[in-house]
Amino acid sequence: MTAVGHDDPTALLDLLAQRFTQHPHRHPGIAWSEVRQRLDARPEAMGVLLAMENSGGEPDVIGVDAASATVIFCDCAPESPAGRRSLCFDRAALEARKENKPAGNAMDRAAAIGIELLTEAQYRALQAIEPFDRKTSSWIQTPEAIRRLGGALFCDRRYDQVFTYHNGAESYYAARGFRGRLRV
């Protein structure tokens, strides 16, 4: 995990530009100048990207939303971000635990960063770019019907396949975190 200083936006921009250049397959047809222009127009996005970076997410551009022309950043760390693991799914799950409570929950941490957990479709689209979570897993957005029954969904990649699983929302594991996206 690379920690970027809170008072040095230039260091973060340099890191993002370097990552963008090193992984052109993640964003074919997108120029860094276009991304930089979007970031300059939305300076508040830099705080979100900094929080993504400092929690181990290694954010990078993965596309442009055709409808809104927004640039999409996503956590592209090879494994689920190290600074966002050992969390249960949401606040209700955290409050329901009587013993051995984790340090927090994925939904609140994502909101604090300024991102949302990936949907299953977004997670699968990310995995189509390159393999992620080959040793870890990541919580994903969960349909309310499943959540009402106490469950939550997570995904990972094993045997060169992407799998979606369920677990009790109150569960937490050292190898499970969450990934998020930011539109700029």
N, C-alpha and C positions, 0 to 999 in steps of 0.2 A: 504494500500500500504506500503510495506516494503522498506525503502531506505537503500541501501548498500553503504558504503563509497567508494569513487572513488579510494582510495589508499590502499584498503584492499582486494586483490583477494582471500585471504584465507576465509574471511567472506562470499563472494559470493559462493565459492566452497562448503563451509559448508552448506549454505542455499540450494543450488541445490541438494546436496547429501541427505539432510534431506527431501526435497520435493520428491525426487526420491524414497526414502524408504517409505514415507507415502502413496504413490499412486502407488503401484505395478501394478494395473490394467491398467494403462496408457501405460505400456511398458513390457508386459509379455515376458519372455525369454531373457531379456537384463540385463546384470550385470553392476553395477555402475563402476567396474574396466574398463570395455570396454568404457564407456562414458568418464571416467577420462582420459584414454589413448588418446582418440580423442581430448579432450580439451587440454591436454598437447602438442599435436602435432600441434594445431592451437590456439596459445595464443591470436591472434587477435579476436577470437570468444568471449573471455571473455568480451571485451568491448561492443559487441553487446548484450550479455546476461545481462550485467549490465544495459544497456539502456532499455532493455525490462523490467527488474525487477523494475528499478526506475520509470518507467512510469505506473506501476501497472499491468504488464502482467503476473507475476508469471510463468515464463517459466519452462517447464518440458519436459522430453523426452516422445515422443509419438510413437516412432518407429525407425526402421532402413530402409533406402532405399536399397532394395535388389540389384539393379543394381550397385550402387556406394559404398555400405557399409557405407554410411554416417549416422550419428545419427541425428534424426530430433527433434529439440526443437520447441515447440509451446507455445503461450500464453495460459495458463490454468487457469487464474483468473475466478472465477465463473461468473462474469459479465464482459462486455466489459471493457478493462483497463481504470481505472478512469483518468489517466493522458493523455489519448488520445481521449477524448470526445469533443463534441461541435466543430467539424471540418467538413467543407464541403469536397467533394470528392477529387478534384485535384486543381492544380494551376489555370487552365482555369476557373473553377467554382468560385474560390475565386476572381479572377480578374473581373469576370462578375458581381459580387454583387456590387450594387451601394451604398447600405446602410446596416448598421448592419452587417458588415463583421465579420466572426469568427476570432479567433486568428491564424488560419492556415488551412491546408488541410491534409487529411489522406495520400495521396500519397507521399507528400514531407516529412511528419513526418516519415513515414515508411522508406523511403530512408535514412533519417538522422540517424535513428536507425541502419539501415543495414539489414532490413527485407523487405519482400513483403507482401502485403495483401493476405489473403487466397483466393483461388479460391472457387467457390461454392462446387465443389467435395471435396476439402480439408476441408471446413467448415463442410460439412455433415459427413465426416470421423471423425472429431474431436467430433462431437455431438454423434457419435456412441460409443465413449469411455465413456462419461458421459454427463449429461445435462449442458449446458452453456447458457448464455444470456437469462435467464428466465424473467428478468426485463429490460434488455437493448437490443440493437441491434448492429451489427457490419457491417461496409462497407466491401464489398468483391470486388475482381477484376471484372471488367465490360467489356463485349465484346465491341470492338471499334464501332460496328454498333449502339449499344445503346447509347454509350457515345457521338457519333457524333450528335445524336438527342437531346442531353442535359440531358440524364438520367444517373443514376448510380444504382447499385444493393446493397442491404444489406440483412442480414439474422438475424433471431432470433429463439428462441424456445418458443412456446406457446402451451398449451393444449397437452403437450408431443409430439409435432410434430415440425419439422424444416421447417420454411417458408422462401422463397426467395421473396423479394419485390423490387419495384422500387421507385425512388424518383428523383426529380430534383437534379442534381449533386451539385448545389449551396446551397441546404438545409443543415441545421445542427441542431442537437438536443442535449440537455444535456445528454440524455440517449443513444446516438449513438457514438460509437468509431470505433476501428478496431483492429483486431487480426493479428498476423504475425507468420512466421516460420523462422527458421534458420537451415541450414544443416551444421553439423560439421564432 
